[in-house]
Amino acid sequence: MAKRKTANAGDGVYKPSDRVGYVISWKDAQGRRRRRTVKVPTQEQARAALSAERQKVEKAKAIGVPLPTEDSFAAFAAEFLRHQERRIAPRVIKGRISKAEYERQKGIVETKLAPFFGAVRLAAIRRADVVRFINERTGKVSDGTIIKEVNVLKRLFNVALSLEKIPTNPAQDAPLPQAPEGRNRYLTPEQWHSVFKACYIPTEDGNESGQWLQEVAALAVSLGTRRGELLAVVVPDIDLDARIILLRRTKNGKTRPAFINDLAMEVLTSMGIRERKERKDRGKLFRGITAEQVSMRFIRACREAGVEDFSFHDLRHSFASHLRMAGADLHDLQILLGHSDPRMTVRYAHLSDEHLAMNAQRLNGVLTLPAPDSEETTSDVHPEGK
């Protein structure tokens, strides 16, 4: 395609032959060439616009303030995603993110932020624009979702800030809704037994292979793992003698151990893990099972057991809740669950007190005061009254 020709109307001012207005050209404070179309009818007005830009450059050089970018939000959003993609690492350390975290940020940028801010110039976005985004999302999604979306927006602006494309982060002090309390739905022992029984899925010919959901559910509730963490486990990462399973694909990207208790050992033994290790099996613990299969089949089993509003992830809450009620320390619980933020574990704090208070009521009717004797009471009050 041939380039569009422009006629030179003076130093730094050009007249496009195919559109209205003038193109002004100048160098910014960092020495980079900048161009902008100004839709004005006369050359004098174009020169005035160019002069204004050059004055900004001189001011920026004098006080060391970077010039704001002319990029649109959409243009920088693509640059931000490339920046984040380069930070993906198999192990999350400072300055790095997991593949899953990158995909989450990408989804928010492409489907929520870019459609809203899109063509707006990045440097022109103000706090009020961020507030409008929050207001537009309020009522459509949960408060927790809004917080996640604005946090990604903050991160995007922080990257722009570090690249000196904007002077401040307009989302920094945006009025976010209050973070919702974490869900804490757990099964009683009786409910767990009913659900576990319903997790058996016999095949049409009655084949015993239908017990895979029981195995997945029993390990999840006994180890406290997330669904993805459990399905990613491979046989070499299971040490039956040390009673440890290494979880490598975690939410924050950091490898952590899951400790094998008696229930988990019973399940792993029934699955023939020791024999698989002797055969040098390097495959997954659960082969040919998808996350969607686990979730959908488990919800169906809960309904059959008469347990409503319970998801597979709630087995993790059951693990944590019963540990806490058994006296587990919150710090230890945080480590077992792999929570990077201790506030995530606080939702279980009250369970210990409630459980202890309930057990204290077992003394009702056991340790009671004897009924007062009327004669002895009278004698005590009036010792001289005989």
Secondary structure, DSSP 8 states (H G I E B T S, - for coil): -----EEE-STTEEEESSSSSEEEEEE-TTS-EEEEEE--SSHHHHHHHHHHHHHHHHHHHHHT-------BHHHHHHHHHHHHHTTB-SS--TT-B-HHHHHHHHHHIIIIIHHHHTTSBGGG--HHHHHHHHHHHBTTB-HHHHHHHHHHHHHHHHHHHHTTS-SS-TTTT---------------HHHHHHHHHHT----TT--GGGGHHHHHHHHHHHH---HHHHHT-BGGGEETTTTEEEE-S-TTS--EEEE--HHHHHHHHHTTHHHHHHTT--SBSS-S--HHHHHHHHHHHHHHTT--S--TTHHHHHHHHHHHHTT--HHHHHHHHT-SSGGGTGGGHHHHHHHHHHHHGGGTTTS------HHHHHHHH-TT--
